[in-house]
Amino acid sequence: MIPLDPEKLGDKIDFDLIFGRPGSIHVEIGSGKGSFLLSQASQNPHINYIGIEWARKYYRFCIDRFGRRELQNVRMIRADASVFVSRMIPDSSISCFHIYFPDPWPKTRHHKRRFLSEGNIPFLHRCLVPNGTIRFVTDDAKYFDSSRVLFRTNSCCWDVVDFSPLPGTPFGEFVGTNYERKYRQEGRPVFAMEIRKRAWIGIHEYSPRRVLLNPSLESSDKIFRQS
Ligand SMILES: C[S@@+](CC[C@H](N)C(=O)[O-])C[C@H]1O[C@@H](n2cnc3c(N)ncnc32)[C@H](O)[C@@H]1O
């Protein structure tokens, strides 16, 4: 079954149970119409994928789309990703979080609603396996810069590494999602970053340093920028 009912998952999700087999787990936050999961799950049948999508319309769209392709290695959950990640994912269980074009919440007073925030990053760290990664792509330069500062401020726990498109990604794109295609057609710049959890940091040793974000920071890091 592709849809997962959060009410029936217990305190912490048992991935082996819901997929009926062991395997590395990739989680996409905010799957939208599911283009990334469809492409990656088809190409990597040995990987187990979970999509978390809050909008009922897109959640159902994904279930229908994956069902028609008879994908065995994808599950969809309709949940608030912050709640799901903080409460339901076991420690050191996720190989990769994919976060593509998350809502940028551009107004300063709404920044706390961004998924990549001081509140959520420690939970992502807890959930990742050692050397597990977060792949983040956005068109929002300020969101990109502030996230990079959050990770670099805690460089004891994270390495910011070069981002490479995964095999099967359409030429000239980072991830091949609907928003990436739309924004590139509009000529917007797109920024990408990959962050790796340092292997030697224990789950309970992560005590994040608080960050005062510098609003004058610029997205000047050409390695990660593609227009
Ligand atoms: C801008 S769209 C990007 C969709 C897709 N990743 C793409 O690149 O085409 C953001 C998606 O995240 C979903 N979303 C926003 N907040 C969420 C949350 N707290 N939990 C789960 N999904 C969320 C929205 O419903 C929407 O589908």
The ligand as an SDF file (V2000), in Angstrom:
LIG
                    3D

 27 29  0  0  0  0  0  0  0  0999 V2000
    6.7240   24.8290   -3.5760 C   0  0  0  0  0  0  0  0  0  0  0  0
    6.1060   23.2070   -3.4690 S   0  0  0  0  0  0  0  0  0  0  0  0
    7.4470   22.2120   -4.0990 C   0  0  0  0  0  0  0  0  0  0  0  0
    6.9760   20.8330   -4.5320 C   0  0  0  0  0  0  0  0  0  0  0  0
    8.0730   19.9330   -5.1110 C   0  0  0  0  0  0  0  0  0  0  0  0
    9.0830   19.6470   -4.1110 N   0  0  0  0  0  0  0  0  0  0  0  0
    8.7120   20.5610   -6.3300 C   0  0  0  0  0  0  0  0  0  0  0  0
    9.8860   20.9390   -6.2570 O   0  0  0  0  0  0  0  0  0  0  0  0
    8.0250   20.6210   -7.3690 O   0  0  0  0  0  0  0  0  0  0  0  0
    6.1900   22.8830   -1.7330 C   0  0  0  0  0  0  0  0  0  0  0  0
    5.4230   21.6380   -1.3300 C   0  0  0  0  0  0  0  0  0  0  0  0
    5.6350   21.3970    0.0560 O   0  0  0  0  0  0  0  0  0  0  0  0
    4.3990   21.0780    0.6720 C   0  0  0  0  0  0  0  0  0  0  0  0
    4.5000   21.4640    2.0820 N   0  0  0  0  0  0  0  0  0  0  0  0
    4.5800   22.7140    2.5700 C   0  0  0  0  0  0  0  0  0  0  0  0
    4.6810   22.6900    3.9040 N   0  0  0  0  0  0  0  0  0  0  0  0
    4.6840   21.3880    4.2760 C   0  0  0  0  0  0  0  0  0  0  0  0
    4.7790   20.7150    5.5280 C   0  0  0  0  0  0  0  0  0  0  0  0
    4.8890   21.3850    6.6670 N   0  0  0  0  0  0  0  0  0  0  0  0
    4.7570   19.3690    5.5300 N   0  0  0  0  0  0  0  0  0  0  0  0
    4.6540   18.6730    4.3650 C   0  0  0  0  0  0  0  0  0  0  0  0
    4.5610   19.2610    3.1590 N   0  0  0  0  0  0  0  0  0  0  0  0
    4.5760   20.5980    3.1000 C   0  0  0  0  0  0  0  0  0  0  0  0
    3.3730   21.8920   -0.1100 C   0  0  0  0  0  0  0  0  0  0  0  0
    2.0600   21.3660    0.0080 O   0  0  0  0  0  0  0  0  0  0  0  0
    3.9170   21.7890   -1.5270 C   0  0  0  0  0  0  0  0  0  0  0  0
    3.4240   20.6580   -2.2050 O   0  0  0  0  0  0  0  0  0  0  0  0
  1  2  1  0
  2  3  1  0
  2 10  1  0
  3  4  1  0
  4  5  1  0
  5  6  1  0
  5  7  1  0
  7  8  2  0
  7  9  1  0
 10 11  1  0
 11 12  1  0
 11 26  1  0
 12 13  1  0
 13 14  1  0
 13 24  1  0
 14 15  1  0
 14 23  1  0
 15 16  2  0
 16 17  1  0
 17 18  1  0
 17 23  2  0
 18 19  1  0
 18 20  2  0
 20 21  1  0
 21 22  2  0
 22 23  1  0
 24 25  1  0
 24 26  1  0
 26 27  1  0
M  CHG  2   2   1   9  -1
M  END
$$$$
